[in-house]
Amino acid sequence: MGQKIVSIHGSPRKNGNSALLAEQVEAGAREAGAQVVSFYLHGMDILPCSACDACRDSIEAKCAIEDDMQSVHHALREADGLIIASPIYWFAVSGQTKVFLDRCYALGGPEGTALRGKRIAIALTYEDPDPFRSGAVNALRSLQDMFAYVDAPIVSMVYGTAGGAGEIAANHALLVEAKVSGHRLVSGPSSP
């Protein structure tokens, strides 16, 4: 059986630019033999972390918040890799993505984190063509720091500019790069 990949879609639009980019990463992962399960965060019942620390007892401890994040946590524990796709909103990842990331706190405990060793692919889209002015660099740096902290290597990052919903589909080179990103997630060398 192939590797298990969890794909997190952080856009409020199922046909938005980051979703289209994520679908190409997923397609590449499937071509490389992986099973991919996708979660579309917008519309899921995922509450912010309540800082109760019930999850800190052990690496297997369950989050005390009973919402849709429980199924995401389960999938993440079983996964070999993770795709995070988000548009850049106000100089960072979307609010949906940020709440998801905060709730990943529950995957750790005194002995480490369930994310350790999982391979990570990141797909970001933003409107301004300058990744600094758009805030994309802020998001990338934050994700790099977070995954370095939990010892989960980022093996691929793909990002690009697009304005209107679905506009990224015209960027054929970027879509090819996204598919290669999916192959790399499953079988390629680690390179941040």
KAPEDA-V702833 format. One record per pair of residues at least 6 apart in sequence whose C-alpha atoms are under 8 Angstrom apart, sorted by the first residue. I is the first residue (numbers start at 0). J is the second residue. If there is no record, write none. Layout:
# KAPEDA-V702833
i	j
I	J
I	J
This chain:
# KAPEDA-V702833
i	j
1	32
1	33
1	34
2	32
2	33
2	34
2	78
2	79
2	80
2	185
3	33
3	34
3	35
3	36
3	77
3	78
3	79
3	80
4	28
4	33
4	34
4	35
4	36
4	78
4	79
4	80
4	81
4	82
5	35
5	36
5	37
5	38
5	74
5	75
5	78
5	80
5	81
5	82
6	21
6	25
6	35
6	36
6	37
6	38
6	81
6	82
6	83
6	84
7	37
7	38
7	39
7	40
7	81
7	82
7	83
7	84
8	17
8	18
8	21
8	37
8	38
8	39
8	40
8	83
8	84
8	85
8	96
9	17
9	18
9	39
9	40
9	41
9	83
9	84
9	85
9	86
9	92
9	93
9	94
9	95
9	96
10	17
10	18
10	39
10	40
10	41
10	84
10	85
10	86
10	93
10	95
10	96
11	40
11	41
11	95
12	18
12	41
12	164
13	39
14	164
14	165
15	164
15	165
16	86
16	124
16	161
16	164
16	165
16	166
16	167
16	168
17	84
17	85
17	86
17	122
17	123
17	124
18	84
18	85
19	165
19	167
19	168
20	84
20	122
20	123
20	167
20	174
20	177
21	82
21	83
21	84
21	122
21	177
23	174
23	175
23	177
23	178
23	181
24	82
24	177
24	178
24	179
24	180
24	181
24	182
25	35
25	178
25	181
26	178
26	181
27	177
27	178
27	179
27	180
27	181
27	182
28	34
28	35
28	178
28	180
28	181
28	182
28	183
28	184
28	185
29	35
29	181
30	182
31	181
31	182
31	185
31	186
32	185
33	185
38	71
40	95
40	96
40	99
41	95
43	67
44	66
44	67
44	68
45	66
45	67
45	68
45	98
45	99
46	64
46	66
46	98
47	98
47	101
47	102
48	64
48	98
48	101
48	102
51	63
53	60
53	61
53	62
53	63
54	60
54	61
54	62
54	63
54	105
54	106
54	107
54	108
55	105
55	107
55	108
55	109
56	108
56	109
57	107
57	108
57	109
57	110
58	106
58	107
58	108
58	109
58	110
58	111
58	112
58	113
59	106
59	107
59	108
60	105
60	106
60	108
61	105
62	69
62	105
68	99
68	102
72	103
72	106
75	81
75	113
75	114
76	106
76	113
76	114
78	117
79	117
79	118
80	117
80	118
80	119
80	120
80	184
80	185
81	117
81	118
81	119
81	120
82	119
82	120
82	121
82	122
83	119
83	120
83	121
83	122
84	121
84	122
84	123
85	92
85	93
85	96
85	122
85	123
85	124
86	92
86	93
86	123
86	124
86	125
87	93
87	123
87	124
87	125
87	126
87	133
87	134
87	135
87	138
88	94
88	125
88	134
89	133
89	134
90	133
90	134
90	135
90	137
90	138
91	134
91	135
91	137
91	138
92	135
92	138
106	112
106	113
106	114
107	113
111	149
112	149
114	149
114	150
114	151
115	149
115	150
115	151
116	150
116	151
116	152
117	151
117	152
118	151
118	152
118	153
118	154
118	184
118	185
119	151
119	152
119	153
119	154
119	155
119	184
120	153
120	154
120	155
120	156
120	157
120	180
120	181
120	184
121	153
121	155
121	156
121	157
121	158
122	156
122	157
122	158
122	177
123	135
123	157
123	158
123	159
124	135
124	158
124	159
124	160
124	161
125	133
125	135
125	159
125	160
125	161
125	162
126	133
126	160
126	161
126	162
127	133
127	160
127	161
127	162
128	159
128	160
128	161
130	136
131	137
143	153
146	152
146	153
152	189
152	191
153	189
153	190
153	191
154	183
154	184
154	187
154	188
154	189
154	190
154	191
155	180
155	183
155	184
155	189
155	190
155	191
156	180
156	191
157	173
157	176
157	177
157	180
158	173
159	167
159	173
160	167
161	167
168	174
